[in-house]
């Protein structure tokens, strides 16, 4: 990796990754750690004919929105990218990223910009996957997120975005792993926090010894956590200690439902924002008794159960057989099986016939992964629902799919806004309402 001599520039804006953007001699420069309006000295570490990627060497004139990052690992750890920007300014940047994506990629603007959905800026991350590495030159076992732009592990003795009790546990967790028989054969630890329950899933490539199990049982008891082991794929995860314990769950109190999940299931990382996003989604979707509503990419029923609770019949579709089973179990546990049905199908290969096979639909909610739902929106035929609520974790694919809905399928973008699901990062979660007719 080559670097250039230090240069100075004034930052014009932020890009979708939270990097400062400027132009020097007609070339676009993306500068990590720089904020709009600042004059900085920077050094480029990646040079291409049309752009460069750089790091701030020194801030010469600071933005009034710059704050001191509270985390001592910020700048090295890749878990956060925006701790140096004041929290409300982060939200404004993300709203602009969404607006810019919709305009530049879909040539559209939302009829209404919804108020941003915001919550706590710290201690929100109820799901995390920590990497474990044995690095003798750095003192032994390291546990943490990857370093910025690197496969190396950033050593972490605390983490401000994890729940406080999990952050406080990190040094003791490192000591535990260091004392196991084969710490170099334990590549990751997955953390899942439900309401009153914390689970640590140890991904281990060798079976634990009897001595290991004694250590793990003591850690489980002393820290008040469940210890699980995972020898292969996610479905192989099993609780080790304590032998008997309640399962993970989160509640959506506004809708009176409880969602059970396994620690390796996909769930939203930010429980507080998920509840607020659910409120917004149900307000926009407006499920009513007698309606039949599709929930595509339904997962374990996060949106499906509130739809059914509000009186509509929900048809959930998800690519994972395990999550489809979990959605059905959650519907039964909440007494909603009579108003819900779930199917496993690959929605990335959706066709007009496969969508039509779901039957008459009054409305639709789409909540895809980062790849978006282009096959689904292209498959919508003349009998497609009049109203679609689209929950997105990637503004670029939302904009791409919006272009199809608007310019090919006759929908209008009635409104859109962001949900700050991942504070201190550049990740943009959003929700949009489309209507036809």
DAKARA-V739879 format. One record per pair of residues at least 4 apart in sequence whose C-alpha atoms are under 6 Angstrom apart, sorted by the first residue. I is the first residue (numbers start at 0). J is the second residue. Records with the same first field share a line. If there is no record, write none. Layout:
I = J + J
//
This chain:
1 = 44
2 = 43 + 44
3 = 42 + 43
5 = 41 + 42
6 = 40 + 41
7 = 39 + 40
8 = 38 + 39
9 = 37 + 38
10 = 19 + 20 + 21 + 35 + 36 + 37
11 = 20 + 21 + 35
12 = 19 + 20 + 35
13 = 17 + 18 + 19 + 20
14 = 18
15 = 96
16 = 425
17 = 425
18 = 29 + 30 + 31
19 = 29 + 30 + 33 + 34
20 = 28 + 29
21 = 27 + 28
22 = 26 + 27 + 28
26 = 49 + 50
27 = 50
28 = 50 + 51 + 52
29 = 52 + 53
30 = 52 + 53 + 54
31 = 54
32 = 55
37 = 60 + 61 + 62
38 = 59 + 60
39 = 57 + 58 + 59
40 = 56 + 57
41 = 54 + 55 + 56
42 = 53 + 54
43 = 52 + 53
44 = 53
45 = 51 + 52
46 = 51
47 = 51
64 = 84 + 85
65 = 83 + 84
66 = 83 + 84 + 85
67 = 83
68 = 82 + 83
72 = 76
75 = 146 + 147
76 = 146 + 147 + 153
77 = 145 + 146 + 147
79 = 423 + 424
80 = 424
81 = 423 + 424
82 = 423
93 = 427
94 = 417
95 = 99
97 = 394
99 = 103
100 = 104 + 395 + 398
101 = 105 + 107 + 398
102 = 106 + 107
104 = 398
105 = 398 + 402
109 = 412 + 413 + 414 + 415
110 = 413 + 414
111 = 414
112 = 414 + 415 + 416
113 = 415 + 416
115 = 416 + 417 + 418
116 = 418
117 = 419
120 = 422
121 = 159 + 160
122 = 159 + 160 + 161 + 162
123 = 160 + 269
124 = 160 + 161 + 268 + 269
125 = 191 + 192 + 268
126 = 190 + 191 + 268
127 = 189 + 190
128 = 188 + 189
129 = 143 + 144 + 187 + 188
130 = 142 + 143 + 144 + 187
131 = 141 + 142 + 186 + 187
132 = 140 + 141
133 = 139 + 140 + 183
134 = 139 + 140
135 = 139
140 = 177
141 = 154
142 = 154
143 = 152 + 153 + 154 + 155
144 = 152 + 153
145 = 150 + 151 + 152 + 153
146 = 151 + 152 + 153
156 = 169 + 170
157 = 166
158 = 166
161 = 166
176 = 182
177 = 182
179 = 211
184 = 203 + 204
185 = 202 + 203
187 = 202
188 = 200 + 201
189 = 199 + 200
190 = 198 + 199
191 = 197 + 198 + 262
192 = 196 + 197
193 = 247 + 248 + 249
194 = 249
197 = 224
198 = 224 + 225
199 = 226
200 = 227 + 228
201 = 228 + 229
202 = 229
203 = 230
204 = 230
207 = 211
212 = 216
216 = 240
217 = 221
218 = 222
219 = 223 + 224 + 225 + 226
225 = 240
226 = 239 + 240
227 = 237 + 238 + 239
228 = 236 + 237
229 = 235 + 236
231 = 235
233 = 263
247 = 259 + 260
248 = 258 + 259 + 260
249 = 257 + 258
250 = 256 + 257
251 = 256
254 = 305
269 = 420
272 = 276 + 420
280 = 284
281 = 285
286 = 306 + 311
287 = 310 + 311
288 = 310 + 311
289 = 311
290 = 311 + 361
291 = 311 + 312 + 313 + 360 + 361
292 = 313 + 360 + 361 + 362 + 363
293 = 313 + 314 + 315 + 363
294 = 314 + 315 + 364
295 = 315 + 316 + 365
296 = 316 + 317 + 366 + 367
297 = 315 + 316 + 317
298 = 317 + 322
299 = 322 + 325 + 326
300 = 304 + 326
304 = 308
307 = 311 + 312 + 313 + 338
312 = 338 + 339
313 = 339
314 = 339 + 340 + 341
315 = 341
316 = 341 + 342 + 343
317 = 343 + 344
318 = 343 + 344 + 345
320 = 343
330 = 335 + 336
331 = 335 + 336
347 = 374
349 = 353 + 374 + 375
350 = 378
351 = 378 + 379
360 = 384
361 = 384
362 = 384 + 386 + 387
363 = 387
364 = 387 + 388 + 389
365 = 389
366 = 390
367 = 371
369 = 392 + 393
371 = 396
373 = 400
379 = 383
385 = 434 + 435
386 = 433 + 434
387 = 432 + 433
388 = 431 + 432
389 = 430 + 431
390 = 429 + 430
391 = 428 + 429
392 = 428
394 = 398
397 = 401
401 = 405
402 = 406
403 = 407
404 = 408 + 410
405 = 409 + 410 + 411
410 = 433 + 434 + 435
411 = 433 + 434
412 = 433
413 = 432 + 433
414 = 431 + 432
415 = 430 + 431
416 = 429 + 430
417 = 428 + 429
418 = 428 + 429
//
